[in-house]
Amino acid sequence: MGAVSGVLIAALVSLIGWAILLIPDIDQPEDPALMAGIVVGFLAAGYAGGRLSRPAPSHGMLAGLVMALIVGAVSIASGSPAPPLTIAILVLLAGALGRLGGGLAGRR
């Protein structure tokens, strides 16, 4: 449930960021908007995963990692030539931000 929530939040934040970046006529506004959406989505996935279960931080981290798997699968299916270092950074970021979101959710 946390990973699905994170993907939906990431899509929403990406669309809003893309619309905002179109106003000043920035070249390729989809790239920074997508990155912002993914980062916020990892936090949201961790928060939702931690809010729904205990212990919150570890479930938040798992939700972030599942979301990273979803993002990676979509990226590979769309033909992205991401190098292994980029994928490793994505997984580390997903685990860290998911754990942070889960920790925040556990402080009820």
Contacts in CASP RR format, 6 or more apart in sequence:
PFRMAT RR
TARGET T0000
AUTHOR 0000-0000-0000
METHOD contacts of the structure
MODEL  1
MGAVSGVLIAALVSLIGWAILLIPDIDQPEDPALMAGIVVGFLAAGYAGG
RLSRPAPSHGMLAGLVMALIVGAVSIASGSPAPPLTIAILVLLAGALGRL
GGGLAGRR
1 48 0 8 1.000
1 49 0 8 1.000
1 52 0 8 1.000
1 63 0 8 1.000
2 44 0 8 1.000
2 45 0 8 1.000
2 46 0 8 1.000
2 48 0 8 1.000
2 49 0 8 1.000
2 50 0 8 1.000
2 52 0 8 1.000
2 60 0 8 1.000
2 63 0 8 1.000
2 64 0 8 1.000
2 66 0 8 1.000
2 67 0 8 1.000
3 45 0 8 1.000
3 63 0 8 1.000
3 64 0 8 1.000
3 66 0 8 1.000
3 67 0 8 1.000
3 69 0 8 1.000
3 70 0 8 1.000
5 44 0 8 1.000
5 45 0 8 1.000
5 48 0 8 1.000
5 49 0 8 1.000
5 63 0 8 1.000
6 41 0 8 1.000
6 42 0 8 1.000
6 44 0 8 1.000
6 45 0 8 1.000
6 46 0 8 1.000
6 48 0 8 1.000
6 63 0 8 1.000
6 64 0 8 1.000
6 67 0 8 1.000
7 41 0 8 1.000
7 45 0 8 1.000
7 67 0 8 1.000
7 70 0 8 1.000
7 71 0 8 1.000
9 37 0 8 1.000
9 40 0 8 1.000
9 41 0 8 1.000
9 44 0 8 1.000
9 45 0 8 1.000
10 37 0 8 1.000
10 38 0 8 1.000
10 40 0 8 1.000
10 41 0 8 1.000
10 42 0 8 1.000
10 44 0 8 1.000
10 67 0 8 1.000
10 71 0 8 1.000
11 37 0 8 1.000
13 33 0 8 1.000
13 36 0 8 1.000
13 37 0 8 1.000
13 40 0 8 1.000
13 41 0 8 1.000
14 30 0 8 1.000
14 33 0 8 1.000
14 34 0 8 1.000
14 36 0 8 1.000
14 37 0 8 1.000
14 38 0 8 1.000
15 33 0 8 1.000
16 33 0 8 1.000
17 29 0 8 1.000
17 32 0 8 1.000
17 33 0 8 1.000
17 36 0 8 1.000
17 37 0 8 1.000
18 29 0 8 1.000
18 30 0 8 1.000
18 33 0 8 1.000
18 34 0 8 1.000
20 33 0 8 1.000
21 29 0 8 1.000
21 32 0 8 1.000
21 33 0 8 1.000
22 29 0 8 1.000
26 32 0 8 1.000
38 71 0 8 1.000
39 93 0 8 1.000
39 97 0 8 1.000
41 67 0 8 1.000
41 97 0 8 1.000
42 64 0 8 1.000
42 67 0 8 1.000
42 68 0 8 1.000
42 93 0 8 1.000
42 94 0 8 1.000
42 95 0 8 1.000
42 97 0 8 1.000
42 98 0 8 1.000
43 97 0 8 1.000
43 98 0 8 1.000
43 100 0 8 1.000
43 101 0 8 1.000
45 60 0 8 1.000
45 63 0 8 1.000
45 64 0 8 1.000
45 66 0 8 1.000
45 67 0 8 1.000
45 98 0 8 1.000
46 59 0 8 1.000
46 60 0 8 1.000
46 61 0 8 1.000
46 63 0 8 1.000
46 64 0 8 1.000
46 97 0 8 1.000
46 98 0 8 1.000
46 99 0 8 1.000
46 100 0 8 1.000
46 101 0 8 1.000
46 102 0 8 1.000
46 105 0 8 1.000
47 60 0 8 1.000
47 98 0 8 1.000
47 101 0 8 1.000
47 102 0 8 1.000
47 104 0 8 1.000
47 105 0 8 1.000
48 63 0 8 1.000
48 105 0 8 1.000
49 56 0 8 1.000
49 59 0 8 1.000
49 60 0 8 1.000
49 62 0 8 1.000
49 63 0 8 1.000
49 102 0 8 1.000
49 105 0 8 1.000
50 56 0 8 1.000
50 57 0 8 1.000
50 59 0 8 1.000
50 60 0 8 1.000
50 63 0 8 1.000
50 101 0 8 1.000
50 102 0 8 1.000
50 103 0 8 1.000
50 105 0 8 1.000
50 106 0 8 1.000
51 102 0 8 1.000
51 105 0 8 1.000
51 106 0 8 1.000
52 59 0 8 1.000
53 59 0 8 1.000
54 106 0 8 1.000
56 102 0 8 1.000
56 103 0 8 1.000
56 105 0 8 1.000
56 106 0 8 1.000
57 99 0 8 1.000
57 101 0 8 1.000
57 102 0 8 1.000
57 103 0 8 1.000
57 106 0 8 1.000
58 99 0 8 1.000
59 102 0 8 1.000
60 98 0 8 1.000
60 99 0 8 1.000
60 101 0 8 1.000
60 102 0 8 1.000
60 103 0 8 1.000
60 105 0 8 1.000
61 95 0 8 1.000
61 98 0 8 1.000
61 99 0 8 1.000
61 102 0 8 1.000
63 98 0 8 1.000
63 102 0 8 1.000
64 94 0 8 1.000
64 95 0 8 1.000
64 97 0 8 1.000
64 98 0 8 1.000
65 91 0 8 1.000
65 94 0 8 1.000
65 95 0 8 1.000
65 98 0 8 1.000
67 94 0 8 1.000
68 90 0 8 1.000
68 91 0 8 1.000
68 93 0 8 1.000
68 94 0 8 1.000
68 95 0 8 1.000
71 90 0 8 1.000
71 94 0 8 1.000
72 82 0 8 1.000
72 87 0 8 1.000
72 90 0 8 1.000
75 82 0 8 1.000
76 82 0 8 1.000
82 90 0 8 1.000
END
